[in-house]
Amino acid sequence: MLKSQINHSHSLQNLLSIHKPFVSGDTTNHTSSSAYSPAILRQHASTKKSNATRVQSTSNVGSIKAISIPFLSRTTSVKCVITVQPTISSALAGVSVGGVVDGVTDLLGRSFLLELVSNDLDSKGNQKTVKAYARYEALDFNINVYTYKCDFDVPEDFGEIGAVLVENEYSKKMFFNTIVLNNGVTFTCESWIHSKYDNPEKRIFFTNKSYLPSETPKALKSLREKDMESLRGNGEGERQSFERIYDYDVYNDLGAPDLNLSLARPVLGGDEHPYPRRCRTGRKMSSKDPLTESRTVLPFYVPADEDFSEIKGVNFGARTLYSVLHAVVPTLDSIVTDKDKGFPLFTSIDLLFNEGVNVPSPDNGLLSVLPRLVKGATDAANTVIKFETPETIDRDTFSWFRDEEFCRQMLAGLNPCSIQLVTEWPLTSKLDPEIYGPAESAITKEIVEEEIKGFMTLEEALAQKKLFMLDYHDLLLPYVNKIRELKGTTLYGSRTLMFLTPTGTLRPLAIELTRPPSDGKPQWKHVYTPAWDATGAWLWKLAKAHVLSHDSGYHQLVSHWLRTHCVAEPYIIATNRQLSQMHPIRRLLLPHFRYTMQINALARLLLVNAMGVIESTFSPGKYCMQICSDAYDQLWRFDHEALPADLISRGMAVEDPTAPNGVKLTIEDYPFANDGLLIFDAIKQWATSYVNHYYPQASLVESDEELQAWWNEIRTVGHGDKKDEPWWPQLKTQDDLIEIVSNIMWVTSGHHSAVNFGQYDFAGYFPNRPTMSRTKMPDEDPTEEEWESFIKRPEDVLLKCFPSQIQATQVMAVLDVLSSHSSDEEYIGGNIEAAWEAEPAIKAAFEEFRGRLNELEAIIDSRNTDPNLKNRSGAGLVPYQLLKPYSENGVTGRGVPNSISI
């Protein structure tokens, strides 16, 4: 019939020109470099806007009532509206991506096949279902979504609707927002639907009502299990872009031996280099190294629902970061002829902010998404990359030079997670003295008491908890000799000792730098102290530069990458493999996992890979990720990820049941801890209300097979290299579950925000936080010429120690993006999930949570104006706002997103 009509009155081309929605432009999972433009999308003159609204489910959702007539099967008409998100690339293409197949599908009114499933089985124990085809209706300009509609004839005895099965008749995947029935049933999908031509299995969605496994309606039990099975895969084959498979693998994709054997890197994960697991992609192995997975370029595989880039605007972090790495970084590299050249003067550094850098205009258009960096064209062939002045330098140009700011930033800066209380004396290494030299520190009692200058004795300072330390000695010392063999970098083991003054601020006492025995030379170590003579003062400044490069590396590799991005990936994988869509704990955690796997995949592709940005610009060079593995092995504990436990483990707090947050801080004015404890406490109260609602008895926790499988898989597979550690929490009671989910929610929100969104403000002016020390200390076995050069021009020696021009500008460009909030950021306590809103008790608990976070904004503002809090308020200081929950777009130095989204 259709064929004869086409032949009789229309060409096929004319028929296919009828307006239809755009769907994903190819089968890959790529990040579009172009923005979605609503102006390109035109509504057909004959269509009407959809009036569909999101109606939330209630306790009697889906019940169909009808008058019974004997001998006739009565039905009720149920109308359905489907909202589908337009994709960027296909909208820009402006064509029917599926060609003839999709065009004919639309004309037949068969875009999607939907099948409603009842919660009840029929009299024979079979599922009760009813089917209908949906067809395209209109583009709703109000919310920029396409609408599709269908009508179901539902029998009167169908019962409550619990699930819907969807078959995508198009040849490409499509992103479903919601499926709304006019009888009060809503399916919140927020998911890609694969084409039936890629996978004949229908997608399963459940209503917004949450069920524990034991409470699942009988008719939905098999669907619940089938849906999870579809996400697990079988550990075989290369993953395809349309798939939603979550599986585990080691970090065997960081090296690139096929390009050059010097780019080979060890596998992270296993006995030799313990590490969390990542998502498996199944790419073929390297021809040069059978243990290394071959490298890739975009598109990289992440499960389809983790890749939202096709439906988001250009401000989305992954796309912007990709643009920096593929446009700005190579462009900067191209204009520098001498890659080792440093900045000749400090005024040369200032020019990056005052005048910018002239670079050739790239022909890929990617710079257009970087308005903060790209300031315009000097002529037709050139572009200006001009860096914004970081707020720390804008407020106080010389803040980076001062000792008090050096210490203050350990409490209210970019890495407030490393400082610890000194509890034992003398300071002693745990490394083998036969290999690394004498274990006892060269920081003596006499040095400490000389620097305290009569305040108290060493013993009194220890007893009164007045001594604090940054200790990177044992973590870095094993790598010193290996790293010194690399070109253009050096390393020491370091300890930095500080004293808590009566005003509540920290004062530096001593820095110890250590080189282990090497090439017949004995161990070298030296203690530097603040000095009042010119030579001593410059040596002190250089020692601080080395310590800051150590702290910068530890921050990026451990406090940031390892403790947030890396350790969270197994939580995401396990949640999708073991907790059903309808499981309440999955619905609690899902907002905290948004974008993380996509960002992590991009990091493996371009940031933490062999000769990526991190290796190229941080002191440890090619050993960066091995040091990260060592930190995971030696230092990481799940039970210490909770902020109170983390503070206690570092001696920065003690348990105190009478305190508002259950702990008493050792340094009362510790901005990261002060604000962080408020957020952690709010998270834990929200988690407590949520967990206790769904698990009123402890027995429900123990008997929840999905929950137990989830926690077991996190411990024994995702973090399998630590599966035998005694500190893993048990999962037997509501309190156990509250502790576990609170830790995960804190790490992905508050902790990540504290170490991420201040990166440009604190490190954009790199002398404040150099990522690399390129030269050794002038007094370490100097030649006569080296020492004479230092005496004549100490400023030149400091500038040569700092990163090179290309290293500094590359890091600045990347940090600018990493510190930025996208326009679609979802902040903690901001949006209520549909499933939470559908349950009155959960909705009320969330509103309390939101209220506490709103109150926190005002508390932080008042703290930042309190002159008694000298670590966050004072002349020229940047207010500590990193844990203020909400923010505008861009680089703001505040805002706590739900998830690790950049």
C-alpha positions in Angstrom: 0.0 0.0 0.0 2.7 2.4 1.0 4.8 1.5 -2.0 2.0 2.1 -4.5 1.3 5.5 -2.9 4.9 6.5 -3.2 5.1 5.4 -6.8 1.8 7.1 -7.7 2.0 10.5 -6.2 5.4 11.3 -4.5 9.0 10.6 -4.9 10.6 9.0 -1.9 12.8 12.0 -1.5 9.7 14.3 -1.2 8.2 12.0 1.4 11.3 11.9 3.5 11.5 15.7 3.6 8.6 15.8 5.9 9.8 17.2 9.2 11.0 14.5 11.6 13.2 14.5 14.7 16.9 14.3 14.5 18.6 11.4 16.2 22.2 10.7 16.9 24.2 11.4 13.8 26.4 8.3 13.9 26.9 5.1 15.8 29.9 6.4 17.7 30.0 7.8 21.2 31.9 10.9 20.3 32.0 14.3 21.9 30.6 16.9 19.5 32.8 20.0 19.0 29.8 22.1 18.0 27.0 23.5 20.1 23.3 22.6 19.9 21.4 25.5 18.3 17.6 25.6 18.8 17.3 27.9 15.9 18.1 25.1 13.6 15.1 23.1 14.7 11.9 24.2 13.0 8.5 23.1 14.0 6.3 21.8 11.1 3.3 24.1 10.5 0.8 21.4 11.1 2.1 20.3 14.4 1.0 21.4 17.9 3.2 21.9 21.0 2.9 19.1 23.5 1.2 20.0 26.7 2.7 17.0 28.5 3.7 17.6 32.1 5.6 15.3 34.4 3.0 13.8 36.7 4.5 11.9 39.6 3.3 8.5 40.7 1.3 7.9 43.8 0.6 4.9 46.0 -2.1 3.7 43.6 -0.3 4.5 40.4 -1.5 2.9 37.3 -4.8 1.4 38.7 -7.3 1.2 35.9 -11.0 1.2 36.9 -13.8 0.4 34.5 -17.4 -0.8 34.6 -17.7 -4.5 34.1 -19.9 -5.7 31.3 -20.5 -9.5 31.2 -19.0 -11.4 28.3 -17.1 -8.3 27.0 -13.5 -7.4 27.6 -13.7 -3.8 28.6 -10.7 -1.6 28.1 -9.7 1.9 29.1 -7.8 4.2 26.8 -4.5 5.4 28.3 -2.6 8.1 26.5 1.2 8.2 26.6 3.6 11.1 25.9 7.3 10.4 25.3 9.8 13.2 25.5 13.1 12.7 23.5 16.1 15.0 23.8 17.5 16.3 20.5 21.1 15.5 19.9 23.7 18.1 19.0 25.4 16.6 15.9 22.2 15.5 14.2 20.5 18.8 14.8 23.4 20.6 13.3 23.4 18.2 10.4 19.8 19.0 9.7 19.1 15.8 7.9 17.4 12.5 8.6 20.2 10.5 10.0 18.7 7.1 9.4 17.9 7.8 5.7 15.2 5.8 4.1 14.7 3.3 7.0 13.9 6.0 9.5 11.9 8.1 7.1 9.5 5.2 6.3 9.3 4.3 10.0 8.0 7.8 10.8 5.5 7.7 8.0 4.1 4.4 9.3 3.8 5.9 12.7 6.1 3.3 14.2 9.0 5.2 15.7 8.9 3.2 19.0 7.2 0.1 20.2 6.1 0.4 23.8 4.8 -2.5 26.0 3.3 -1.8 29.4 3.8 -4.4 32.0 1.4 -5.0 35.0 2.6 -5.5 38.5 0.3 -8.5 38.6 0.5 -11.9 36.9 -2.5 -13.3 35.2 -4.4 -16.4 36.4 -1.8 -18.7 34.7 1.2 -17.0 36.3 2.2 -15.1 33.1 3.0 -11.4 32.7 0.2 -9.1 31.6 1.2 -6.7 28.9 -0.3 -4.3 26.4 1.5 -2.9 23.4 1.3 0.2 21.2 3.4 2.0 18.6 4.4 5.6 19.2 4.8 8.2 16.5 6.4 11.6 16.2 4.1 14.4 17.3 6.0 17.8 17.7 9.0 19.7 18.8 8.2 21.5 22.0 10.2 24.8 21.9 9.5 25.6 25.5 11.7 22.7 26.8 13.6 21.8 23.6 12.4 18.2 23.4 10.6 16.1 20.8 7.4 14.5 21.7 6.0 11.2 20.6 2.5 9.9 21.4 0.7 6.7 21.5 -2.6 5.3 22.9 -3.0 2.0 24.9 -6.2 0.0 25.3 -5.7 -1.3 28.8 -8.0 -4.1 30.0 -10.0 -3.4 33.1 -8.2 -6.2 35.1 -4.7 -5.1 34.1 -3.9 -3.8 37.5 -1.1 -1.4 38.5 1.4 -0.6 35.8 5.0 -1.3 37.0 7.2 -1.3 33.9 7.4 -0.5 30.2 9.5 -2.2 27.5 10.7 0.0 24.7 11.9 -1.0 21.2 13.6 1.7 19.2 12.5 1.3 15.5 15.0 3.9 14.3 18.5 2.9 13.1 20.2 5.1 15.7 20.1 5.4 19.4 17.9 8.1 21.0 17.8 9.7 24.4 14.6 9.3 26.3 13.7 11.9 29.0 10.4 10.6 30.3 7.4 8.4 29.4 4.3 9.9 31.0 0.9 8.2 31.1 -2.3 10.2 31.6 -3.4 7.9 34.5 -0.6 9.2 36.8 2.2 6.9 35.9 5.6 8.4 35.1 8.8 6.6 33.9 11.8 8.8 34.4 14.2 7.4 31.8 17.1 9.8 31.3 18.7 7.2 29.1 19.8 6.3 25.6 17.7 3.7 23.8 19.7 1.6 21.4 18.4 0.8 18.0 16.8 -2.6 17.5 19.2 -3.1 14.6 22.1 -2.9 17.1 20.5 -5.0 19.8 17.1 -6.7 19.5 16.6 -6.8 23.3 14.0 -4.3 24.5 14.9 -1.7 27.0 13.2 -2.0 30.4 12.1 1.0 32.5 10.3 0.9 35.9 8.1 3.5 37.5 9.4 6.1 39.9 8.3 3.9 42.9 11.3 2.3 44.6 11.3 -1.3 45.8 13.7 -3.4 47.8 14.3 -6.7 46.1 12.0 -8.5 48.6 9.2 -6.1 48.0 9.3 -6.3 44.2 5.9 -7.1 42.6 5.9 -10.7 41.4 5.4 -9.8 37.8 8.5 -7.5 37.8 11.0 -9.8 39.5 12.2 -11.4 36.3 12.4 -8.0 34.6 14.4 -6.6 37.5 17.0 -9.3 37.2 17.0 -9.3 33.4 17.7 -5.5 33.3 20.7 -5.9 35.6 22.0 -8.8 33.6 21.9 -6.7 30.5 24.4 -4.2 32.1 27.0 -6.8 33.3 28.2 -8.3 30.0 30.3 -11.4 30.0 33.8 -9.8 30.1 34.5 -10.6 26.5 34.7 -8.6 23.2 35.2 -5.0 22.4 32.5 -2.7 23.7 30.4 -0.8 21.2 29.1 2.8 21.5 25.5 1.8 21.8 26.1 -0.6 24.7 25.5 -0.1 28.4 27.9 -2.7 29.7 29.6 -2.1 33.0 32.6 -4.3 33.6 36.0 -4.1 35.4 39.5 -3.9 34.1 43.0 -2.9 35.4 44.6 0.4 34.3 46.5 -1.2 31.3 45.7 1.6 28.9 48.0 4.4 30.1 51.1 3.4 28.0 51.6 3.6 24.2 54.3 1.1 23.4 53.0 0.8 19.8 54.1 4.4 19.2 57.4 4.1 21.1 58.7 1.6 23.6 59.7 4.6 25.8 56.0 5.2 26.3 55.4 1.8 27.8 53.9 2.0 31.3 53.3 -0.6 34.0 49.8 -2.0 34.5 48.2 -0.5 37.6 46.0 -3.0 39.4 47.3 -6.3 40.9 49.9 -7.4 43.4 52.8 -5.3 42.0 51.0 -2.0 41.6 47.7 -2.1 43.6 45.0 0.2 42.2 41.2 0.6 41.9 39.6 -0.9 38.7 38.3 1.1 35.7 35.6 0.3 33.3 36.5 -2.3 30.7 36.6 -1.3 27.1 37.8 -4.6 25.5 40.1 -3.0 22.9 42.7 -5.2 21.4 46.0 -5.5 23.1 49.2 -3.8 22.0 51.4 -5.6 19.4 54.5 -4.6 21.4 53.2 -5.4 24.9 50.6 -8.2 25.4 49.7 -6.7 28.9 48.9 -3.2 27.5 45.6 -2.4 25.8 46.0 -0.5 22.5 45.5 3.3 22.7 42.5 5.1 21.1 41.4 8.5 20.1 37.8 9.8 20.4 35.4 8.2 20.5 36.3 6.2 23.6 33.9 3.7 25.1 31.9 4.5 28.2 28.5 2.9 28.8 26.0 4.8 26.8 24.2 6.4 29.8 27.6 7.8 31.1 28.1 9.7 27.8 25.7 12.7 27.8 27.9 14.8 25.5 25.7 14.5 22.5 22.8 16.3 24.3 24.7 18.9 26.3 25.9 22.4 25.4 29.5 23.5 24.8 30.1 24.4 28.4 30.1 20.8 29.4 33.4 20.1 31.0 34.6 17.1 29.0 34.1 18.9 25.7 35.8 22.0 26.9 38.7 20.1 28.4 39.1 18.2 25.2 39.2 21.5 23.3 42.0 22.7 25.6 44.0 19.6 25.2 43.5 19.4 21.4 43.7 23.1 20.6 45.3 25.2 23.2 48.0 22.9 24.4 49.3 21.9 20.9 49.1 25.5 19.8 51.1 26.7 22.8 53.6 24.0 22.1 53.9 25.0 18.4 55.1 28.5 19.2 57.9 27.5 21.7 61.1 26.6 19.9 63.0 25.8 23.1 60.9 23.5 25.2 63.3 23.8 28.2 63.2 27.6 28.2 62.1 29.1 31.5 60.8 32.6 32.2 63.7 35.1 32.1 62.0 37.5 34.5 59.0 37.6 36.8 57.7 40.4 34.6 57.6 37.9 31.8 55.2 35.8 33.8 53.0 38.9 34.4 52.7 39.4 30.6 50.7 36.2 30.3 47.9 38.0 32.2 48.5 41.6 30.9 49.2 41.1 27.2 48.7 37.4 26.5 50.4 35.1 23.9 50.0 35.5 20.2 49.4 32.1 18.6 48.5 30.9 15.1 44.7 30.5 14.7 44.0 26.8 14.7 41.8 25.6 11.8 39.7 23.3 13.9 37.5 25.9 15.5 37.9 24.5 19.0 39.2 27.7 20.5 35.8 29.2 20.1 34.5 27.3 23.1 37.1 28.9 25.4 36.0 32.5 26.0 38.1 33.0 29.1 41.3 32.2 27.3 40.8 33.5 23.8 40.6 37.2 23.7 40.4 37.9 20.0 42.5 38.0 16.9 45.6 40.3 16.3 45.2 39.7 12.6 43.7 37.2 10.3 46.3 34.6 11.0 46.7 35.0 14.7 44.8 34.6 18.0 45.6 35.9 21.4 45.5 33.5 24.4 45.4 35.7 27.4 45.0 34.3 30.9 42.8 35.8 33.6 44.6 37.0 36.6 44.0 34.5 39.5 42.1 36.0 42.4 44.8 35.3 44.9 47.3 37.4 42.8 44.7 40.0 41.9 44.1 40.7 45.6 47.7 40.5 46.7 50.5 40.4 44.1 53.1 39.2 46.6 51.0 36.8 48.6 52.9 33.8 47.1 56.2 35.1 48.5 55.2 35.2 52.1 55.7 32.5 54.7 52.3 33.0 56.5 50.5 32.4 53.2 52.6 29.3 52.5 51.3 27.9 55.7 47.7 29.3 55.5 47.1 27.5 52.2 47.7 24.2 53.9 44.5 24.9 55.9 42.5 26.9 53.4 44.1 26.3 50.0 44.1 23.8 47.2 45.4 20.8 49.2 44.1 21.0 52.8 44.1 17.2 53.1 47.7 16.6 53.8 48.7 18.5 56.9 49.0 16.3 60.0 49.7 16.7 63.7 53.2 15.7 64.9 52.7 13.1 67.6 56.1 11.4 67.8 59.7 12.6 68.2 62.2 12.3 66.7 60.8 12.2 63.2 61.8 8.9 61.7 61.5 7.2 58.3 60.0 3.8 58.0 62.1 3.0 54.9 65.0 0.6 54.9 68.1 2.5 56.1 70.3 0.0 54.3 68.9 1.3 51.0 67.9 4.9 51.8 70.3 5.9 54.5 69.8 6.9 58.1 66.1 7.0 59.1 66.2 9.8 61.7 65.3 13.3 60.5 67.9 16.0 60.6 65.3 18.4 62.1 66.5 18.3 65.7 65.1 19.5 69.0 67.6 22.4 69.0 66.4 23.6 65.6 62.8 23.6 66.7 63.4 25.4 69.9 65.5 28.0 68.2 62.7 28.7 65.8 60.0 28.7 68.5 62.2 31.3 70.2 61.2 30.8 73.8 57.4 30.2 73.4 57.9 26.7 74.9 60.0 23.6 74.8 59.7 20.9 72.2 58.1 18.6 74.7 55.5 21.2 75.6 54.8 21.9 71.9 54.2 18.2 71.4 52.0 17.8 74.5 50.0 20.9 73.6 49.5 19.8 70.0 51.3 22.8 68.5 53.5 21.1 65.9 52.2 20.2 62.4 53.9 18.7 59.3 53.6 18.0 55.6 55.4 14.7 55.2 56.3 13.6 51.7 59.5 11.9 52.8 58.7 8.2 52.6 56.4 8.4 49.6 58.8 10.3 47.4 62.3 9.1 48.5 62.2 5.7 46.7 61.7 7.7 43.4 64.4 10.3 43.8 67.2 8.6 42.0 65.0 7.3 39.2 63.4 10.7 38.6 66.8 12.4 38.6 67.7 10.3 35.6 64.9 12.1 33.6 65.6 15.2 31.7 64.5 18.5 33.1 63.3 17.5 36.6 64.6 16.6 40.0 63.1 15.4 43.3 63.7 15.1 47.1 62.0 13.5 49.9 60.7 16.3 52.1 59.3 17.2 55.5 57.9 20.6 56.4 57.4 21.5 60.1 55.1 24.2 61.4 54.1 25.7 64.7 50.6 26.8 65.7 50.9 30.4 67.1 48.7 31.8 69.8 46.7 33.7 67.1 45.6 30.4 65.5 47.8 30.7 62.5 50.7 28.5 61.4 54.4 29.6 61.2 57.0 27.6 59.3 59.9 26.2 61.4 61.9 24.1 59.0 62.0 22.2 55.7 64.1 19.1 55.3 65.1 17.9 51.9 66.6 14.4 51.4 68.5 12.6 48.6 69.1 8.9 49.2 72.5 7.3 48.6 73.4 7.3 44.9 76.4 6.4 42.6 78.7 5.9 45.6 77.5 9.2 47.2 76.1 8.9 50.8 72.6 10.2 51.7 72.4 13.9 51.5 69.9 15.9 53.7 69.7 19.5 54.7 67.4 21.5 56.9 66.4 25.0 55.8 64.8 27.5 58.2 63.5 31.1 57.7 66.6 33.2 57.6 67.6 36.8 58.2 70.6 36.9 55.9 70.3 37.2 52.1 71.8 33.8 51.2 69.8 31.9 53.8 66.6 33.8 52.8 67.0 32.8 49.1 67.8 29.1 50.0 64.6 29.1 52.1 62.6 30.4 49.2 64.0 27.7 46.9 63.3 25.0 49.6 59.7 26.2 49.7 59.5 26.0 45.9 60.6 22.3 46.1 58.0 21.6 48.8 55.3 23.3 46.8 56.1 21.2 43.8 55.8 18.1 46.0 52.5 19.3 47.4 51.2 20.1 43.9 52.0 16.6 42.7 50.5 15.0 45.8 47.4 17.1 45.4 46.8 16.3 41.7 47.8 12.6 41.9 46.4 11.7 45.3 44.1 14.2 46.9 42.3 14.9 43.6 42.7 12.1 41.0 43.1 9.1 43.3 40.8 10.0 46.2 37.9 11.2 44.1 37.9 10.3 40.4 39.8 7.0 40.6 38.3 5.4 43.7 34.7 6.4 42.7 34.7 4.5 39.4 34.3 1.1 41.0 31.3 2.5 43.0 29.7 3.5 39.7 30.3 0.2 38.0 29.1 -1.9 41.0 26.0 0.3 41.4 24.9 -0.3 37.8 25.7 -4.0 37.9 24.2 -4.9 41.2 21.5 -2.4 42.1 18.3 -2.4 40.0 16.8 0.8 38.6 14.1 0.5 41.2 16.5 0.0 44.1 16.3 3.0 46.5 20.1 3.1 47.2 20.8 3.3 43.5 18.4 6.2 43.2 20.1 7.9 46.2 23.6 7.5 44.7 23.0 8.1 41.0 23.1 11.9 41.1 26.6 11.6 42.6 27.9 9.6 39.6 27.0 12.0 36.8 29.7 12.4 34.1 32.4 10.8 36.2 33.2 7.9 34.0 33.3 10.1 30.9 35.7 12.5 32.6 37.8 9.6 33.8 38.0 8.1 30.3 39.1 11.4 29.0 41.8 11.7 31.7 43.2 8.2 30.7 43.2 9.4 27.1 45.0 12.7 27.5 45.9 13.7 31.1 47.3 10.7 33.1 48.6 8.7 30.1 52.2 8.4 29.0 53.5 11.9 28.2 50.0 13.3 28.9 49.7 16.7 30.6 50.4 15.3 34.1 53.6 13.5 33.1 54.8 16.4 31.0 54.3 19.1 33.6 54.7 17.5 37.1 58.1 16.6 38.8 57.7 12.8 38.9 57.4 12.6 35.1 56.7 9.1 33.9 56.6 7.8 37.5 53.5 9.9 38.4 51.0 7.1 38.2 53.3 4.6 40.0 53.6 7.1 42.9 49.8 7.3 42.8 49.6 3.5 43.1 52.0 3.6 46.0 49.7 6.1 47.8 46.7 3.9 47.2 48.6 0.9 48.6 50.0 2.7 51.6 47.5 5.4 52.5 44.0 4.9 51.1 41.3 3.5 53.4 37.6 3.6 52.7 36.8 4.2 56.3 39.0 7.2 56.4 37.3 8.8 53.4 34.6 10.3 55.7 35.7 13.8 56.6 35.6 13.3 60.4 37.6 10.0 60.2 40.1 11.6 57.8 40.6 14.5 60.3 41.0 12.1 63.2 43.5 9.9 61.3 45.7 13.0 60.6 45.5 14.2 64.2 43.6 17.3 63.1 40.6 16.4 65.3 39.6 14.1 68.1 36.2 12.5 68.7 33.9 14.6 70.9 30.3 13.6 71.2 29.4 17.0 72.7 30.6 18.8 69.6 28.1 19.7 66.9 29.8 17.5 64.3 31.1 14.8 66.7 34.7 16.0 66.6 36.8 18.7 68.1 39.4 20.3 65.8 43.0 20.5 66.8 43.3 23.8 64.9 40.0 25.6 65.6 40.3 27.9 62.5 40.7 25.2 59.8 38.5 26.5 57.0 38.3 23.3 55.0 37.4 21.3 58.0 35.0 23.9 59.5 32.9 24.2 56.3 33.4 20.6 55.3 32.0 19.2 58.5 28.8 21.2 58.0 28.4 19.7 54.5 29.3 16.2 55.7 26.9 16.4 58.6 24.1 17.6 56.2 24.8 14.7 53.9 24.8 12.2 56.7 21.5 13.5 58.1 19.9 13.2 54.6 21.4 9.7 54.2 20.1 8.7 57.7 16.5 9.8 56.9 16.6 8.1 53.5 18.1 4.8 54.7 15.8 4.5 57.7 12.8 5.1 55.6 13.5 2.1 53.3 15.2 -0.1 56.0 13.2 0.3 59.2 14.8 -2.9 60.5 18.4 -4.0 60.3 17.3 -7.4 59.0 16.2 -5.8 55.8 19.8 -4.6 55.2 21.3 -8.1 55.7 18.6 -9.8 53.6 18.9 -7.4 50.7 20.7 -9.6 48.2 21.3 -6.7 45.7 22.7 -4.5 48.4 25.0 -7.2 49.7 26.2 -8.1 46.2 26.9 -4.5 45.5 29.0 -4.0 48.6 30.8 -7.3 48.2 31.7 -6.4 44.6 33.0 -3.0 45.5 35.3 -4.5 48.1 36.4 -7.7 46.3 36.5 -6.6 42.7 36.4 -2.9 42.2 38.9 -2.4 45.1 40.0 -6.1 45.0 43.7 -5.3 45.7 42.5 -4.3 49.2 39.8 -6.9 49.7 41.5 -8.5 52.7 41.9 -5.2 54.7 40.3 -5.3 58.1 39.0 -1.8 58.0 36.2 -2.3 55.5 32.9 -1.6 57.1 30.5 -4.5 57.6 27.1 -4.1 56.0 24.7 -5.5 58.6 22.7 -2.5 60.0 21.2 0.7 58.9 24.2 2.6 60.5 26.6 0.6 58.4 24.7 1.5 55.3 24.5 5.2 56.3 28.3 5.3 56.9 29.0 3.7 53.5 26.7 5.9 51.4 27.7 9.0 53.3 31.3 8.4 52.5 30.6 8.0 48.8 28.4 11.0 48.7 30.9 13.2 50.5 33.9 12.1 48.3 32.0 12.8 45.1 30.7 16.2 46.2 32.4 18.0 49.0 35.9 16.5 48.9 36.1 16.8 45.1 34.9 20.4 45.2 37.4 21.4 47.9 40.4 20.1 45.8 39.2 21.0 42.3 37.4 24.3 41.9 40.2 26.4 43.4 42.8 25.1 41.1 43.1 28.2 38.9 42.8 30.7 41.7 45.6 29.1 43.7 47.8 27.6 41.0 47.0 29.7 37.9 49.9 32.0 39.0 52.4 29.1 39.0 55.1 30.6 41.4 52.4 30.1 44.1 52.2 26.4 43.4 54.8 25.2 40.9 54.1 21.8 39.5 57.7 21.0 38.9 61.2 21.7 40.3 63.6 21.4 37.4 66.9 22.0 39.3 68.4 20.9 42.5 69.1 23.1 45.5 72.2 25.3 45.0 73.9 24.0 48.1 73.6 20.3 47.1 77.1 19.3 46.0 77.5 22.5 44.0 80.3 23.2 41.5 82.1 26.5 42.0 80.3 27.9 38.9 76.9 26.9 40.2 77.4 28.5 43.5 78.8 31.7 42.0 75.8 31.9 39.7 73.4 31.6 42.7 75.2 34.2 44.7 75.2 36.7 41.8 71.6 36.2 40.5 69.5 34.1 43.0 66.3 35.2 41.2 67.5 33.5 38.0 68.1 30.2 39.9 64.5 30.4 41.3 63.1 31.0 37.8 65.1 28.1 36.4 63.8 25.9 39.1 60.2 26.8 38.2 58.4 25.0 35.2 59.4 26.0 31.7 57.3 28.4 29.7 55.5 25.6 27.8 54.9 23.5 31.0 53.5 26.5 32.9 51.2 27.7 30.1 49.8 24.2 29.4 49.0 23.7 33.1 47.4 27.1 33.3 45.1 26.4 30.4 44.1 23.0 31.8 43.5 24.4 35.3 41.3 27.1 33.9 38.9 24.5 32.5 39.1 22.2 35.5 38.2 25.1 37.8 35.1 26.0 35.8 31.4 25.1 36.4 29.4 24.3 33.3 26.0 25.8 32.6 24.2 22.5 33.3 25.9 21.9 36.7 23.8 20.1 39.3 24.6 21.3 42.8 24.2 19.4 46.0 20.7 19.8 47.4 19.6 21.6 44.2 17.3 19.4 42.1 15.1 16.8 43.6 15.0 13.5 41.8 11.6 12.3 40.4 11.7 9.1 42.5 12.4 11.1 45.7 9.5 13.5 44.9 7.2 10.6 44.4 7.6 9.4 48.0 6.3 12.1 50.5 8.6 11.1 53.4 11.7 11.2 51.1 10.6 14.5 49.6 10.3 16.0 53.0 13.7 14.8 54.1 15.3 16.2 50.9 13.7 19.6 51.6 15.3 19.6 55.0 18.6 18.7 53.4 18.2 21.6 51.0 17.3 23.9 53.8 20.5 23.0 55.7 22.6 23.7 52.7 21.0 27.1 52.1 21.7 28.0 55.7 25.3 27.0 55.2 25.8 29.6 52.5 25.1 32.4 55.1 27.3 30.7 57.7 30.3 30.6 55.4 29.7 34.3 54.4 29.7 35.3 58.1 32.9 33.3 58.8 34.7 35.0 55.9 34.1 38.4 57.4 35.0 37.4 61.0 38.3 39.2 61.8 39.1 36.6 64.5 39.3 33.9 61.9 42.7 34.9 60.5 43.1 31.8 58.2 40.2 33.0 56.1 39.8 36.7 56.8 42.4 39.4 56.5 44.1 41.9 54.2 44.4 40.6 50.7 43.0 37.2 51.5 40.7 35.3 49.1 37.6 34.3 51.2 37.4 30.5 51.6 34.3 29.7 49.6 35.2 26.4 48.0 32.5 24.6 50.0 29.7 27.1 49.5 27.1 24.8 47.9 26.0 27.0 45.0 27.7 28.9 42.2 27.2 30.7 38.9 28.8 29.4 35.7 32.5 29.7 35.1 35.5 30.0 37.4 34.1 31.2 40.7 36.0 29.5 43.4 32.9 28.1 45.0 30.1 25.6 44.4 29.6 22.0 45.3 28.3 19.8 42.5 26.7 16.5 43.3 29.3 14.6 41.3 32.8 14.6 39.9 31.7 16.2 36.7 35.0 17.8 35.6 
